[in-house]
Amino acid sequence: MSKEFTFRKANQANLMKINLLLPKLVKEYGDSHPEILEVKKVFEGMKKKTMAAMIGRKGNPELSQEFASLRQLTTNYTVPKGVNDNFEALYKAFEEADRVYKTL
């Protein structure tokens, strides 16, 4: 596996799931769970950094701060009460992406 795109390749399924679920959950839970709006902002920044690293062939993007923010916003990926299964799937995808990132 190319070191230049390791993060993106290793997390392809997680990133696809996040891209699919996050907009739906923002729409559904943005008012009652405003942290999801902040999660979206952090993820948008992560996508920009990942694309810039890929385009510039700079290796893995530096996402330590973003994952720290996600852990704080989500209380270490703890699923809030009263939400649907997609919320849990989203947090699990973020948690797995975080775990993979730490191993790179």
KOLKOLLO-700245 format. One record per residue: residue in three letters; x, y, z of N, C-alpha, C in turn; residue number from 0. Coordinates in nm, 3 decimals. Each point is the difference from the previous one (the first is absolute). Layout:
<nodes>
NODE res      nu      nv      nw     cau     cav     caw      cu      cv      cw   n
NODE ALA       X       Y       Z       X       Y       Z       X       Y       Z NUM
...
</nodes>
This chain:
<nodes>
NODE res      nu      nv      nw     cau     cav     caw      cu      cv      cw   n
NODE MET   0.085  -0.119   0.000  -0.085   0.119   0.000   0.089   0.124   0.000   0
NODE SER  -0.030   0.095  -0.084   0.077   0.123  -0.009  -0.009   0.079   0.129   1
NODE LYS   0.115   0.042   0.051   0.001   0.079   0.122  -0.069   0.134  -0.019   2
NODE GLU  -0.002   0.052  -0.123  -0.058   0.130  -0.027  -0.149   0.005   0.028   3
NODE PHE  -0.070  -0.110  -0.020  -0.145   0.001   0.015  -0.046  -0.102   0.104   4
NODE THR   0.085  -0.034   0.092  -0.032  -0.104   0.097  -0.125   0.032   0.081   5
NODE PHE  -0.009   0.121   0.053  -0.116   0.035   0.083  -0.128  -0.012  -0.079   6
NODE ARG  -0.002   0.057  -0.118  -0.122  -0.002  -0.082  -0.036  -0.143  -0.039   7
NODE LYS   0.098  -0.079  -0.041  -0.028  -0.138  -0.041  -0.043  -0.085   0.119   8
NODE ALA   0.069   0.015   0.112  -0.032  -0.080   0.118  -0.138   0.033   0.055   9
NODE ASN  -0.044   0.121  -0.023  -0.128   0.044   0.054  -0.107   0.020  -0.106  10
NODE GLN   0.019  -0.054  -0.117  -0.094   0.024  -0.108  -0.144  -0.033   0.039  11
NODE ALA  -0.024  -0.115   0.060  -0.136  -0.039   0.039  -0.055   0.094   0.107  12
NODE ASN   0.085   0.035   0.098  -0.045   0.091   0.106  -0.033   0.138  -0.056  13
NODE LEU   0.085   0.051  -0.088  -0.023   0.133  -0.057  -0.125   0.003  -0.087  14
NODE MET  -0.024  -0.107  -0.074  -0.122  -0.008  -0.080  -0.123  -0.001   0.089  15
NODE LYS   0.006  -0.077   0.108  -0.113  -0.007   0.093  -0.025   0.136   0.064  16
NODE ILE   0.106   0.067   0.041  -0.013   0.133   0.062  -0.060   0.098  -0.101  17
NODE ASN   0.050  -0.001  -0.123  -0.053   0.089  -0.105  -0.148  -0.024  -0.026  18
NODE LEU  -0.043  -0.123   0.012  -0.140  -0.036  -0.024  -0.089   0.040   0.118  19
NODE LEU   0.045  -0.031   0.122  -0.085   0.018   0.117  -0.001   0.142   0.058  20
NODE LEU   0.112   0.066  -0.002   0.010   0.128   0.069  -0.101   0.104  -0.049  21
NODE PRO  -0.016   0.021  -0.130  -0.099   0.100  -0.043  -0.143  -0.034   0.045  22
NODE LYS  -0.034  -0.128  -0.003  -0.134  -0.042   0.043  -0.019   0.027   0.149  23
NODE LEU   0.101  -0.029   0.079  -0.011   0.018   0.144   0.001   0.147   0.039  24
NODE VAL   0.073   0.081  -0.074  -0.002   0.144   0.025  -0.141   0.053  -0.023  25
NODE LYS  -0.061  -0.045  -0.107  -0.136   0.044  -0.032  -0.100  -0.049   0.105  26
NODE GLU   0.014  -0.124   0.041  -0.095  -0.060   0.094   0.021   0.045   0.144  27
NODE TYR   0.126   0.018   0.042   0.030   0.024   0.142   0.071   0.132   0.028  28
NODE GLY   0.019   0.083  -0.100   0.073   0.125   0.020  -0.058   0.089   0.108  29
NODE ASP  -0.132   0.005   0.012  -0.064   0.083   0.102   0.011  -0.060   0.140  30
NODE SER  -0.023  -0.129   0.010  -0.001  -0.064   0.133   0.139  -0.044   0.047  31
NODE HIS   0.094  -0.016  -0.091   0.137  -0.040   0.033   0.096   0.092  -0.077  32
NODE PRO   0.017   0.123   0.046   0.081   0.097  -0.075   0.147  -0.041  -0.015  33
NODE GLU   0.046  -0.095   0.081   0.139  -0.045  -0.015   0.023  -0.063  -0.137  34
NODE ILE  -0.107  -0.053  -0.061   0.016  -0.063  -0.131   0.036   0.105  -0.106  35
NODE LEU  -0.043   0.123   0.022   0.037   0.110  -0.091   0.150   0.028   0.009  36
NODE GLU   0.053  -0.006   0.122   0.144   0.021   0.019   0.079  -0.118  -0.055  37
NODE VAL  -0.052  -0.121   0.017   0.063  -0.119  -0.056   0.011   0.016  -0.152  38
NODE LYS  -0.105   0.050  -0.062   0.001   0.022  -0.145   0.110   0.098  -0.039  39
NODE LYS   0.014   0.108   0.075   0.104   0.099  -0.031   0.140  -0.062   0.009  40
NODE VAL   0.022  -0.078   0.104   0.129  -0.066   0.017   0.025  -0.097  -0.116  41
NODE PHE  -0.101  -0.076  -0.036   0.016  -0.096  -0.108   0.027   0.069  -0.134  42
NODE GLU  -0.065   0.112  -0.024   0.026   0.075  -0.124   0.147   0.041  -0.007  43
NODE GLY   0.055   0.043   0.113   0.142   0.035   0.004   0.089  -0.121  -0.025  44
NODE MET  -0.040  -0.114   0.053   0.075  -0.124  -0.021   0.001  -0.037  -0.148  45
NODE LYS  -0.114   0.015  -0.065  -0.009  -0.033  -0.143   0.093   0.090  -0.081  46
NODE LYS   0.003   0.128   0.033   0.087   0.093  -0.073   0.146  -0.037   0.017  47
NODE LYS   0.040  -0.032   0.123   0.139  -0.037   0.025   0.036  -0.131  -0.070  48
NODE THR  -0.092  -0.095   0.000   0.025  -0.129  -0.063   0.015   0.017  -0.151  49
NODE MET  -0.087   0.081  -0.060   0.009   0.025  -0.144   0.128   0.076  -0.035  50
NODE ALA   0.036   0.098   0.081   0.123   0.076  -0.026   0.122  -0.090   0.007  51
NODE ALA   0.002  -0.090   0.097   0.113  -0.093   0.013   0.006  -0.093  -0.121  52
NODE MET  -0.117  -0.044  -0.044  -0.006  -0.091  -0.114   0.045   0.072  -0.127  53
NODE ILE  -0.052   0.117  -0.023   0.034   0.075  -0.122   0.148   0.040   0.001  54
NODE GLY   0.048   0.043   0.114   0.140   0.043   0.010   0.097  -0.113   0.025  55
NODE ARG  -0.052  -0.122   0.010   0.083  -0.117   0.026   0.091   0.023   0.121  56
NODE LYS  -0.062   0.049   0.107   0.073   0.033   0.122  -0.011  -0.108   0.107  57
NODE GLY  -0.044  -0.117  -0.037  -0.016  -0.106   0.099  -0.131   0.015   0.074  58
NODE ASN  -0.002  -0.048   0.124  -0.123   0.006   0.078  -0.025   0.141   0.051  59
NODE PRO  -0.126   0.041   0.004  -0.032   0.133   0.051   0.022   0.004   0.151  60
NODE GLU   0.027   0.116   0.054   0.014   0.019   0.145  -0.140   0.028   0.056  61
NODE LEU  -0.056  -0.101   0.067  -0.136   0.009   0.050  -0.010  -0.020   0.151  62
NODE SER   0.112   0.008   0.070  -0.002  -0.022   0.145  -0.094   0.096   0.070  63
NODE GLN   0.005   0.127  -0.036  -0.085   0.100   0.064  -0.148  -0.026  -0.030  64
NODE GLU  -0.029  -0.039  -0.122  -0.139  -0.027  -0.038  -0.056  -0.119   0.078  65
NODE PHE   0.079  -0.107   0.009  -0.049  -0.115   0.076  -0.014   0.033   0.149  66
NODE ALA   0.089   0.082   0.053  -0.014   0.044   0.140  -0.130   0.079   0.017  67
NODE SER  -0.029   0.086  -0.097  -0.126   0.077   0.006  -0.121  -0.092  -0.007  68
NODE LEU   0.006  -0.099  -0.088  -0.112  -0.095  -0.011  -0.020  -0.077   0.130  69
NODE ARG   0.110  -0.044   0.061  -0.012  -0.072   0.127  -0.065   0.088   0.106  70
NODE GLN   0.038   0.127   0.002  -0.057   0.093   0.098  -0.148   0.026  -0.029  71
NODE LEU  -0.032   0.030  -0.125  -0.138   0.031  -0.038  -0.095  -0.117   0.025  72
NODE THR   0.050  -0.121  -0.020  -0.085  -0.120   0.010   0.016  -0.074   0.132  73
NODE THR   0.075   0.059   0.091   0.031  -0.067   0.128   0.054  -0.140  -0.028  74
NODE ASN   0.109  -0.003  -0.077   0.065  -0.125  -0.040  -0.095  -0.094  -0.074  75
NODE TYR  -0.075   0.059  -0.093  -0.088  -0.075  -0.089  -0.114  -0.070   0.074  76
NODE THR  -0.047   0.061   0.106  -0.115  -0.052   0.075  -0.128   0.042  -0.071  77
NODE VAL  -0.081  -0.096  -0.035  -0.123   0.027  -0.074  -0.104   0.059   0.096  78
NODE PRO  -0.059   0.115  -0.037  -0.102   0.060   0.086  -0.125  -0.088   0.010  79
NODE LYS  -0.073   0.016   0.106  -0.126  -0.074   0.016  -0.106   0.061  -0.091  80
NODE GLY  -0.089  -0.086  -0.045  -0.114   0.046  -0.078   0.029   0.026  -0.147  81
NODE VAL   0.110  -0.055  -0.051   0.031   0.018  -0.143  -0.012  -0.134  -0.072  82
NODE ASN   0.000   0.005  -0.132  -0.016  -0.124  -0.076   0.132  -0.074  -0.019  83
NODE ASP  -0.009  -0.116  -0.062   0.118  -0.086  -0.020   0.104   0.064  -0.092  84
NODE ASN  -0.043   0.089  -0.086   0.096   0.067  -0.088   0.098   0.087   0.078  85
NODE PHE  -0.049   0.059   0.109   0.088   0.080   0.085   0.111  -0.089   0.057  86
NODE GLU  -0.039  -0.117   0.047   0.098  -0.095   0.053   0.099  -0.043  -0.109  87
NODE ALA  -0.051  -0.027  -0.119   0.086  -0.040  -0.111   0.099   0.111  -0.035  88
NODE LEU  -0.046   0.124   0.005   0.087   0.114  -0.028   0.113   0.008   0.102  89
NODE TYR  -0.034  -0.007   0.127   0.101   0.010   0.104   0.097  -0.117  -0.005  90
NODE LYS  -0.048  -0.118  -0.033   0.089  -0.116  -0.013   0.097   0.020  -0.117  91
NODE ALA  -0.049   0.058  -0.109   0.087   0.026  -0.115   0.108   0.102   0.036  92
NODE PHE  -0.038   0.105   0.073   0.099   0.098   0.045   0.101  -0.065   0.095  93
NODE GLU  -0.050  -0.081   0.091   0.088  -0.064   0.097   0.100  -0.093  -0.069  94
NODE GLU  -0.048  -0.075  -0.099   0.088  -0.090  -0.074   0.102   0.079  -0.082  95
NODE ALA  -0.043   0.109  -0.063   0.093   0.085  -0.075   0.107   0.058   0.092  96
NODE ASP  -0.040   0.039   0.119   0.091   0.052   0.101   0.103  -0.108   0.039  97
NODE ARG  -0.050  -0.121   0.023   0.089  -0.111   0.039   0.101  -0.028  -0.111  98
NODE VAL  -0.046  -0.003  -0.123   0.089  -0.025  -0.114   0.104   0.111  -0.010  99
NODE TYR  -0.044   0.124   0.014   0.091   0.113  -0.011   0.113  -0.010   0.102 100
NODE LYS  -0.033  -0.043   0.121   0.102  -0.012   0.106   0.105  -0.105  -0.034 101
NODE THR  -0.032  -0.094  -0.085   0.096  -0.107  -0.033   0.092   0.036  -0.116 102
NODE LEU  -0.028   0.111  -0.066   0.081   0.038  -0.117   0.126   0.073   0.040 103
</nodes>
